[in-house]
Amino acid sequence: MEHPKDAGFLIKVIHDTIATKANACFREYDLTLAQARVLGYLAKSGGQVPLGELERYFRVKHPTMIGILRRLETKEFVSTSINAHDKRARDICLLPKGAELHDQLREMIRAEEAKLTEGFSEQEKSTLLLYLVRAYKNIAP
């Protein structure tokens, strides 16, 4: 089978493959890739961020993020509270159970990332990332 030469199609196929593998790995933790990504973002951001920041970072609508967060709250991985400075805003906090799970998943995520760039030199990895960021900026709203 000939490999497609359409960059957009290849990016989609790579994304779909990553999502399928990740969801299969995370199934034993009753977690989806989207939920794992939110836990990761919270962990990297000090454990607490405003709801709006999550929506902007992941480029999803409010109802989509609320759905992800409700499932994470049900599993006691995150909590939601009213922002101390703006009563209209909500803050999302990573709970200890969520932080512990994130630590467990981090190695699995790193291993999959390594597979994606297996056989690449460090320079090629940097160049790939540079090109992907540039392509994203070209089409991002």
C-alpha positions as CSV (number, residue, x, y, z in Angstrom):
1,M,0.0,0.0,0.0
2,E,1.3,3.4,-1.0
3,H,1.6,5.9,1.8
4,P,-0.5,9.1,1.3
5,K,1.3,12.3,0.5
6,D,-1.4,14.5,1.8
7,A,-0.1,16.2,5.1
8,G,-3.6,16.8,6.5
9,F,-4.6,13.2,6.0
10,L,-1.4,11.9,7.6
11,I,-1.9,14.2,10.6
12,K,-5.4,12.9,11.0
13,V,-4.3,9.3,10.7
14,I,-1.5,9.8,13.3
15,H,-4.0,11.5,15.7
16,D,-6.5,8.7,15.3
17,T,-3.9,6.1,15.9
18,I,-2.6,7.9,19.0
19,A,-6.2,8.3,20.3
20,T,-7.1,4.7,19.7
21,K,-3.9,3.4,21.5
22,A,-4.2,5.8,24.4
23,N,-7.9,5.1,25.0
24,A,-7.1,1.3,25.0
25,C,-4.3,1.9,27.5
26,F,-6.4,4.2,29.7
27,R,-9.4,2.0,29.7
28,E,-8.2,0.0,32.7
29,Y,-8.2,3.4,34.6
30,D,-11.7,4.2,33.3
31,L,-10.2,7.3,31.6
32,T,-10.2,8.7,28.1
33,L,-7.4,10.5,26.3
34,A,-9.2,13.8,26.7
35,Q,-9.6,13.3,30.4
36,A,-5.9,12.3,30.7
37,R,-4.8,15.4,28.8
38,V,-6.8,17.6,31.2
39,L,-5.1,15.9,34.2
40,G,-1.7,16.5,32.5
41,Y,-2.4,20.1,31.9
42,L,-3.5,20.6,35.5
43,A,-0.4,18.9,36.8
44,K,1.9,21.0,34.6
45,S,0.0,24.2,35.7
46,G,0.5,23.8,39.4
47,G,-2.7,21.9,40.1
48,Q,-5.3,24.7,39.7
49,V,-6.5,26.7,36.7
50,P,-9.6,28.6,35.7
51,L,-12.1,26.7,33.7
52,G,-11.8,29.3,30.8
53,E,-8.1,28.6,30.5
54,L,-8.8,24.9,30.0
55,E,-11.4,25.7,27.3
56,R,-8.9,28.0,25.5
57,Y,-5.9,25.7,25.8
58,F,-7.8,22.6,24.5
59,R,-9.9,24.7,22.0
60,V,-13.2,23.2,23.1
61,K,-16.6,24.7,23.8
62,H,-17.8,25.2,27.4
63,P,-20.2,22.2,27.3
64,T,-17.5,19.9,26.1
65,M,-15.1,20.9,28.9
66,I,-17.9,20.7,31.5
67,G,-18.6,17.1,30.4
68,I,-14.9,16.1,30.7
69,L,-14.6,17.8,34.1
70,R,-17.9,16.2,35.4
71,R,-16.6,12.8,34.6
72,L,-13.3,13.6,36.3
73,E,-15.1,15.0,39.4
74,T,-17.2,11.9,39.6
75,K,-14.0,9.8,39.8
76,E,-12.6,12.3,42.4
77,F,-9.7,13.3,40.2
78,V,-10.6,17.0,40.2
79,S,-12.8,19.5,42.0
80,T,-14.5,22.6,40.9
81,S,-14.7,25.8,43.1
82,I,-15.8,29.4,42.7
83,N,-13.0,31.7,41.9
84,A,-12.1,33.9,44.9
85,H,-11.7,37.1,42.8
86,D,-14.6,36.6,40.3
87,K,-17.7,34.8,41.6
88,R,-18.8,34.1,38.0
89,A,-15.7,32.1,37.2
90,R,-14.8,28.5,38.2
91,D,-11.4,27.1,39.2
92,I,-10.5,23.5,38.5
93,C,-8.2,21.8,41.1
94,L,-6.3,18.6,40.6
95,L,-7.0,16.3,43.6
96,P,-4.4,14.0,45.1
97,K,-6.0,10.9,43.5
98,G,-5.8,12.7,40.1
99,A,-2.2,13.7,40.6
100,E,-1.3,10.1,41.5
101,L,-3.0,8.8,38.4
102,H,-1.3,11.4,36.3
103,D,2.1,10.2,37.6
104,Q,1.3,6.6,36.7
105,L,0.2,7.6,33.2
106,R,3.1,9.9,32.5
107,E,5.5,7.0,31.7
108,M,3.1,5.4,29.3
109,I,2.6,8.7,27.5
110,R,6.4,9.3,27.3
111,A,6.8,5.8,25.8
112,E,4.2,6.4,23.1
113,E,5.8,9.8,22.3
114,A,9.1,8.0,21.9
115,K,7.6,5.5,19.5
116,L,6.2,8.4,17.4
117,T,9.7,9.8,16.8
118,E,11.7,6.5,16.9
119,G,14.6,6.6,14.5
120,F,14.7,10.4,14.5
121,S,17.8,12.4,15.5
122,E,17.4,15.1,18.1
123,Q,17.6,17.6,15.3
124,E,14.9,15.9,13.3
125,K,12.6,15.8,16.4
126,S,13.2,19.6,16.9
127,T,12.6,20.3,13.2
128,L,9.4,18.2,13.2
129,L,8.0,20.1,16.2
130,L,9.0,23.4,14.6
131,Y,7.1,22.5,11.4
132,L,4.1,21.2,13.2
133,V,3.8,24.4,15.2
134,R,4.2,26.5,12.1
135,A,1.5,24.5,10.3
136,Y,-0.8,24.9,13.3
137,K,-0.2,28.6,13.4
138,N,-1.0,28.8,9.6
139,I,-4.5,27.4,10.2
140,A,-5.3,28.3,13.8
141,P,-8.2,30.7,14.3
